[in-house]
Amino acid sequence: MDGKLQDYAEIVGQEVIDELYVLAEKTRHRHLQNINSTAVGGGVAEILTRIVPLLRELGVPVSWEIIKGDEAFFSVTKALHNALHGAPVEITPEMIEIFRAATEMNCREMELRGDVVLIHDPQPVGLIDRKAEAGRGWIWRCHIDISQPAPAAWEFLKPYVERYDASIFSMPDFARDLPNPQYMIPPSIDPLSEKNKELTASQIDAVLQKYGLDPARPILTQISRFDRLKDPLGVIAAYRMVKRRHDCQLVLAGGGAADDPEGVEVLREVEQQAAEDPDIHVLALPPFSDLEINALVRGSTIVLQKSVREGFGLTVSEALWKRKPVIGGAVGGIKLQVINGITGFLVHSPEGAATRAMQLLADPELRKRMGENGREHVRQNFLVTRHVKDYLLAMLALDYPDHDLVNL
């Protein structure tokens, strides 16, 4: 962890830090145990890497465990992930059996030590089978967009989710018809992390030079896992339209995740599409390339996140924090971050993305204004201090299940 809690006061204000200590005083009697499916890769792991140390500094007992699974299990959960995003994926009896077998194994082997057990996303959702063990509150934290799931996928997941004491979604659009309380907690970024801290011009130039990028020419960048829902091929199509009018470069950079077996295949498709254009830079970055990602975004002219479905998209807040205008797909949590015409543009197609990119390239003042607006929007809404506060409040809410208002 790079920053101590007090270091955030200069960014968010001392009153925010003071409030965290007040809330922590009310929750230090309860151990918060986080459980997800991967320690590296993807937004969940990245968020927990930042939140867990801050909770510990506040004196809140907190732990973080990873479930186990083989390739067959993660292939099933990836298919379920796509189906919950609305893809027409069939959920077969064989897939259900693979999921249940892995769940039973994790139920046997997972040590439950939290007073509050916070389960992240569908992969470990079946651990609720151990709810009968006394003295624990269970919260399911959904990081993905399940606003329009394939019916069979939600029918499979819903009986698990209904047994939790509460559920958390990133925005109201994702809420479902459930018998338990539902809370809205958007994800967050850490402004003091390697990926978001300020860099010198020489640090930025060194990374651009390393990857053969010309800082004198406009750079369009999308940072994301190589996932079809991130639409990297659509980004290439938009870039080619822009290229007819502006001499520019494209960066598609990202890595994989242990629970996403499709990533290698998607990367191969992207590399094939980009093979004949030396101005398209496809960068399969290893884990913990945060400083390089930071420099790539800071060296970019425009950042894209042209997802076709998106739970939140931390890369959007990361770019806005660095004062970069963002062109994002008008889906999911991107709509919380990109205020159309204010912090960037929301688009529905490669043609729309290309049109907005050409508008931004032709108007430096618009890029600057959107960049300043975007940084302030993130400062007020999507920093890790707010996220820590929301998790403390969710823990407190379990103590008052029948109260609409709690006076601390």
Wavefront OBJ file of the C-alpha trace (Angstrom):
o trace
v 0.000 0.000 0.000
v 1.528 3.265 -1.133
v -0.441 5.811 0.875
v -1.411 6.049 4.516
v -4.937 7.143 5.298
v -3.931 10.651 6.346
v -2.258 11.156 2.962
v -5.710 11.242 1.356
v -6.799 14.298 3.367
v -5.165 16.684 0.909
v -7.295 15.203 -1.891
v -10.657 14.551 -0.230
v -10.578 16.835 2.813
v -9.843 16.158 6.495
v -13.523 15.832 7.351
v -13.781 12.731 5.146
v -10.912 11.065 7.000
v -12.389 12.000 10.381
v -15.714 10.483 9.388
v -14.027 7.184 8.498
v -12.576 6.933 12.000
v -16.001 7.581 13.523
v -17.558 4.795 11.454
v -14.650 2.434 12.117
v -15.161 2.887 15.862
v -18.662 1.447 15.393
v -17.505 -1.586 13.373
v -14.226 -2.698 14.972
v -16.021 -5.477 16.838
v -16.754 -7.301 13.555
v -14.325 -9.080 11.235
v -14.989 -8.463 7.521
v -13.991 -11.436 5.341
v -13.814 -10.868 1.570
v -13.984 -13.859 -0.767
v -13.554 -13.731 -4.550
v -12.135 -15.819 -7.390
v -8.753 -14.272 -8.222
v -6.003 -12.331 -6.484
v -4.649 -10.774 -9.703
v -6.403 -9.381 -12.765
v -9.701 -7.540 -13.011
v -11.307 -4.784 -11.010
v -12.365 -6.804 -7.951
v -8.823 -7.836 -7.073
v -7.555 -4.337 -7.769
v -10.125 -2.743 -5.474
v -9.525 -5.201 -2.635
v -5.782 -4.616 -2.887
v -6.420 -0.983 -1.986
v -9.362 -1.265 0.440
v -8.090 -4.044 2.712
v -5.009 -2.103 3.977
v -7.081 1.019 4.617
v -9.623 -0.918 6.687
v -6.778 -2.429 8.689
v -5.339 1.021 9.316
v -8.737 2.050 10.660
v -8.559 -0.859 13.086
v -11.279 -2.930 11.393
v -10.388 -6.658 11.307
v -10.423 -7.678 7.639
v -9.253 -10.635 5.573
v -9.331 -11.688 1.923
v -9.526 -15.259 0.629
v -9.588 -16.769 -2.874
v -11.724 -19.747 -3.883
v -10.210 -22.658 -5.772
v -11.268 -23.959 -9.164
v -9.971 -25.836 -12.180
v -10.146 -24.819 -15.843
v -13.552 -26.472 -16.276
v -15.014 -24.479 -13.367
v -13.703 -21.141 -14.616
v -14.915 -21.922 -18.150
v -18.375 -22.446 -16.678
v -18.250 -19.264 -14.593
v -17.063 -17.273 -17.622
v -20.018 -18.610 -19.618
v -22.291 -17.714 -16.694
v -20.696 -14.242 -16.578
v -21.480 -13.727 -20.274
v -25.026 -15.040 -19.849
v -25.670 -12.710 -16.915
v -24.611 -9.884 -19.223
v -27.321 -11.039 -21.629
v -25.406 -13.299 -24.036
v -27.457 -16.242 -25.370
v -25.424 -18.885 -23.540
v -27.073 -22.183 -22.694
v -26.666 -23.270 -19.072
v -26.473 -27.059 -19.396
v -26.896 -29.714 -16.678
v -23.200 -30.561 -17.087
v -22.234 -26.926 -16.414
v -24.435 -26.849 -13.324
v -22.802 -30.029 -12.034
v -19.289 -28.608 -12.558
v -20.288 -25.426 -10.697
v -21.847 -27.335 -7.804
v -18.913 -29.737 -7.477
v -16.439 -26.836 -7.218
v -18.757 -25.064 -4.774
v -18.953 -28.139 -2.553
v -15.152 -28.420 -2.572
v -14.755 -24.764 -1.587
v -17.404 -25.106 1.100
v -15.394 -27.936 2.629
v -12.014 -26.199 2.416
v -12.764 -22.493 2.956
v -12.137 -21.268 6.485
v -14.898 -18.892 7.495
v -13.619 -16.440 10.080
v -15.565 -13.278 9.323
v -18.440 -11.904 11.331
v -19.460 -10.371 7.999
v -18.733 -12.478 4.905
v -18.596 -10.377 1.732
v -18.842 -12.616 -1.353
v -17.780 -10.988 -4.618
v -19.548 -11.929 -7.872
v -21.050 -15.237 -9.062
v -18.019 -17.539 -8.830
v -18.106 -17.986 -4.996
v -21.841 -17.296 -4.562
v -22.509 -20.921 -3.547
v -20.563 -20.516 -0.311
v -23.891 -19.326 1.101
v -24.526 -23.046 1.684
v -22.536 -22.535 4.898
v -24.785 -19.759 6.169
v -26.213 -22.034 8.833
v -23.006 -21.558 10.820
v -23.989 -19.081 13.525
v -22.805 -15.547 14.080
v -22.199 -14.323 10.550
v -23.821 -11.791 8.262
v -23.644 -12.578 4.545
v -23.516 -9.965 1.769
v -23.333 -10.705 -1.956
v -21.446 -7.989 -3.819
v -22.247 -8.003 -7.561
v -19.689 -6.128 -9.666
v -21.225 -6.978 -13.059
v -24.140 -5.654 -15.104
v -27.063 -8.030 -14.564
v -29.762 -5.606 -15.697
v -30.746 -7.838 -18.646
v -29.505 -11.348 -17.880
v -30.297 -14.413 -19.931
v -33.305 -15.875 -18.051
v -31.722 -19.293 -17.475
v -28.591 -17.737 -15.964
v -30.521 -15.618 -13.472
v -32.834 -18.524 -12.610
v -29.735 -20.518 -11.691
v -28.122 -17.711 -9.658
v -31.163 -16.220 -7.935
v -31.790 -19.027 -5.384
v -28.277 -18.492 -4.055
v -28.544 -14.686 -3.913
v -31.939 -14.750 -2.164
v -30.367 -16.455 0.863
v -27.962 -13.585 1.584
v -28.715 -11.007 4.269
v -28.081 -8.175 1.799
v -26.769 -7.561 -1.690
v -24.709 -4.748 -3.202
v -24.896 -3.458 -6.770
v -22.879 -0.757 -8.517
v -25.907 1.206 -9.740
v -29.722 1.119 -9.469
v -30.113 -0.251 -13.008
v -28.564 -3.532 -11.858
v -30.916 -4.144 -8.930
v -33.098 -7.257 -9.080
v -36.328 -8.399 -7.458
v -34.900 -9.875 -4.253
v -36.216 -10.403 -0.718
v -33.105 -8.958 0.935
v -31.988 -5.312 1.271
v -30.032 -3.937 -1.683
v -27.363 -1.236 -1.441
v -25.745 0.857 -4.167
v -21.951 1.034 -3.877
v -20.060 2.021 -7.032
v -16.443 0.838 -7.330
v -13.525 3.208 -6.823
v -9.933 4.004 -7.668
v -7.025 4.872 -5.397
v -5.480 8.232 -6.363
v -2.233 7.349 -4.557
v -1.662 3.979 -6.224
v 1.024 3.279 -8.816
v -1.660 3.333 -11.494
v -3.005 6.763 -10.564
v -0.295 8.823 -8.859
v 1.274 11.802 -10.600
v 4.190 11.088 -12.960
v 6.914 13.278 -14.387
v 7.096 14.054 -18.081
v 10.282 12.017 -18.358
v 8.584 8.964 -16.816
v 5.741 9.225 -19.325
v 8.065 9.730 -22.287
v 10.181 6.722 -21.289
v 7.164 4.406 -21.421
v 5.923 5.834 -24.719
v 9.386 5.354 -26.191
v 9.569 1.792 -24.851
v 6.469 0.832 -26.837
v 7.361 2.749 -29.985
v 4.774 5.494 -29.564
v 5.298 8.979 -30.978
v 4.259 11.652 -28.423
v 4.079 14.252 -31.207
v 1.111 12.469 -32.820
v -2.313 11.892 -31.211
v -2.685 8.653 -29.266
v -6.030 6.912 -28.752
v -5.935 4.331 -25.959
v -8.140 1.627 -24.496
v -6.948 -0.141 -21.345
v -8.883 -3.312 -20.532
v -8.775 -7.059 -20.315
v -8.950 -8.709 -23.725
v -12.624 -9.545 -23.504
v -15.299 -9.447 -26.210
v -17.555 -7.397 -23.931
v -14.870 -4.663 -24.035
v -15.221 -4.654 -27.860
v -11.541 -4.254 -28.819
v -12.355 -5.043 -32.464
v -14.908 -2.218 -32.425
v -12.186 0.096 -31.121
v -9.945 -0.866 -34.048
v -12.818 -0.189 -36.456
v -13.358 3.276 -34.918
v -9.637 4.054 -35.070
v -9.512 3.201 -38.779
v -12.303 5.687 -39.465
v -10.465 8.380 -37.492
v -7.207 7.559 -39.275
v -8.674 8.720 -42.586
v -8.871 12.269 -41.191
v -6.184 12.399 -38.486
v -2.706 10.905 -38.369
v -3.055 9.062 -35.071
v -1.960 5.968 -33.150
v -3.963 3.352 -31.257
v -2.996 1.529 -28.065
v -4.914 -1.541 -26.897
v -3.301 -2.536 -23.624
v -4.291 -4.927 -20.913
v -3.764 -8.275 -19.336
v -5.672 -11.361 -18.374
v -7.211 -12.803 -15.249
v -6.943 -16.282 -13.783
v -10.731 -16.702 -13.883
v -11.078 -15.627 -17.557
v -9.968 -18.424 -19.919
v -11.284 -16.587 -23.017
v -8.677 -13.838 -22.809
v -5.989 -15.616 -24.859
v -8.403 -16.261 -27.710
v -9.611 -12.642 -27.791
v -6.014 -11.354 -27.710
v -5.222 -13.523 -30.736
v -8.188 -12.057 -32.649
v -7.082 -8.517 -31.813
v -3.491 -9.188 -32.912
v -4.726 -10.573 -36.217
v -6.832 -7.469 -36.859
v -3.922 -5.173 -36.017
v -1.171 -7.101 -37.765
v -0.798 -4.926 -40.878
v -0.884 -1.498 -39.188
v 2.297 -0.394 -37.384
v 0.336 2.391 -35.672
v -1.818 -0.124 -33.747
v 0.035 -1.190 -30.605
v -1.432 -4.285 -28.938
v 0.198 -4.660 -25.535
v -0.404 -7.799 -23.485
v 0.960 -6.487 -20.212
v 1.982 -8.729 -17.318
v 0.403 -8.353 -13.854
v 1.484 -5.346 -11.815
v 2.244 -3.159 -14.848
v 0.493 -0.314 -13.062
v 3.178 2.319 -13.574
v 3.303 1.626 -17.299
v -0.491 1.765 -17.586
v -0.433 5.073 -15.714
v 2.132 6.486 -18.163
v 0.279 5.172 -21.234
v -2.942 6.884 -20.158
v -1.184 10.143 -19.232
v 0.561 10.122 -22.609
v -2.711 9.606 -24.483
v -4.834 12.235 -26.156
v -8.161 10.414 -25.777
v -9.109 7.306 -23.791
v -11.788 4.900 -24.951
v -13.799 2.261 -23.125
v -16.114 1.076 -25.858
v -17.674 -1.762 -23.903
v -20.922 -3.325 -25.078
v -21.726 -4.377 -21.476
v -19.953 -3.116 -18.382
v -20.385 -3.494 -14.645
v -18.453 -0.309 -13.964
v -15.164 0.057 -15.828
v -12.474 1.294 -13.440
v -10.392 2.340 -16.428
v -12.861 5.153 -17.060
v -12.376 6.709 -13.620
v -8.621 6.168 -13.933
v -8.563 8.131 -17.186
v -10.861 10.886 -15.922
v -8.674 11.276 -12.834
v -5.751 11.941 -15.187
v -7.782 14.659 -16.929
v -8.355 12.654 -20.099
v -11.662 12.915 -22.003
v -13.265 9.484 -22.299
v -15.336 8.033 -25.109
v -17.311 5.180 -23.581
v -20.021 2.764 -24.538
v -23.396 3.970 -23.248
v -23.767 0.929 -20.999
v -23.688 -0.041 -17.346
v -21.441 1.802 -14.936
v -19.785 3.823 -17.685
v -22.924 5.963 -17.624
v -22.199 6.857 -13.988
v -18.777 8.174 -14.903
v -19.074 9.693 -18.377
v -21.478 12.595 -18.225
v -22.225 13.009 -21.901
v -20.747 16.233 -23.219
v -19.283 17.126 -19.798
v -16.617 14.555 -18.893
v -16.607 12.753 -22.247
v -18.995 11.203 -24.742
v -21.263 8.170 -24.632
v -21.531 6.232 -27.877
v -23.392 3.234 -29.293
v -21.241 2.171 -32.245
v -17.759 2.326 -33.787
v -19.051 5.088 -36.059
v -20.191 7.113 -33.051
v -16.859 6.609 -31.312
v -14.993 7.734 -34.433
v -17.148 10.851 -34.822
v -16.570 11.908 -31.209
v -12.848 11.154 -31.418
v -12.516 13.396 -34.478
v -14.441 16.138 -32.666
v -12.074 15.938 -29.691
v -8.939 15.814 -31.813
v -10.057 18.985 -33.572
v -10.799 20.890 -30.335
v -7.994 21.056 -27.712
v -10.036 23.377 -25.480
v -12.878 20.859 -25.347
v -10.427 18.123 -24.361
v -9.005 20.302 -21.583
v -12.430 21.298 -20.243
v -13.689 17.717 -20.212
v -10.492 16.594 -18.521
v -10.917 19.048 -15.651
v -14.595 18.166 -15.282
v -13.760 14.473 -15.242
v -11.143 14.753 -12.509
v -13.516 16.642 -10.222
v -16.334 14.155 -10.907
v -14.067 11.300 -9.828
v -12.786 13.203 -6.794
v -16.326 13.663 -5.532
v -17.698 10.214 -6.316
v -15.256 7.438 -7.155
v -12.247 7.525 -4.820
v -11.333 4.715 -2.435
v -12.126 6.731 0.713
v -15.796 6.854 -0.302
v -15.715 3.125 -1.002
v -14.293 2.337 2.445
v -17.035 4.451 4.025
v -19.733 2.581 2.089
v -18.432 -0.823 3.191
v -18.371 0.317 6.819
v -21.956 1.516 6.459
v -22.993 -1.812 4.887
v -21.502 -3.647 7.882
v -23.409 -1.354 10.231
v -26.638 -1.871 8.301
v -26.534 -5.593 9.111
v -26.851 -4.654 12.795
v -30.104 -2.774 12.071
v -31.998 -4.934 9.540
v -35.406 -3.351 10.225
v -34.308 0.310 10.310
v -34.612 2.764 7.442
v -32.618 5.367 9.374
v -29.871 4.785 11.923
v -28.665 7.642 14.139
v -25.032 7.003 15.077
l 1 2 3 4 5 6 7 8 9 10 11 12 13 14 15 16 17 18 19 20 21 22 23 24 25 26 27 28 29 30 31 32 33 34 35 36 37 38 39 40 41 42 43 44 45 46 47 48 49 50 51 52 53 54 55 56 57 58 59 60 61 62 63 64 65 66 67 68 69 70 71 72 73 74 75 76 77 78 79 80 81 82 83 84 85 86 87 88 89 90 91 92 93 94 95 96 97 98 99 100 101 102 103 104 105 106 107 108 109 110 111 112 113 114 115 116 117 118 119 120 121 122 123 124 125 126 127 128 129 130 131 132 133 134 135 136 137 138 139 140 141 142 143 144 145 146 147 148 149 150 151 152 153 154 155 156 157 158 159 160 161 162 163 164 165 166 167 168 169 170 171 172 173 174 175 176 177 178 179 180 181 182 183 184 185 186 187 188 189 190 191 192 193 194 195 196 197 198 199 200 201 202 203 204 205 206 207 208 209 210 211 212 213 214 215 216 217 218 219 220 221 222 223 224 225 226 227 228 229 230 231 232 233 234 235 236 237 238 239 240 241 242 243 244 245 246 247 248 249 250 251 252 253 254 255 256 257 258 259 260 261 262 263 264 265 266 267 268 269 270 271 272 273 274 275 276 277 278 279 280 281 282 283 284 285 286 287 288 289 290 291 292 293 294 295 296 297 298 299 300 301 302 303 304 305 306 307 308 309 310 311 312 313 314 315 316 317 318 319 320 321 322 323 324 325 326 327 328 329 330 331 332 333 334 335 336 337 338 339 340 341 342 343 344 345 346 347 348 349 350 351 352 353 354 355 356 357 358 359 360 361 362 363 364 365 366 367 368 369 370 371 372 373 374 375 376 377 378 379 380 381 382 383 384 385 386 387 388 389 390 391 392 393 394 395 396 397 398 399 400 401 402 403 404 405 406 407 408
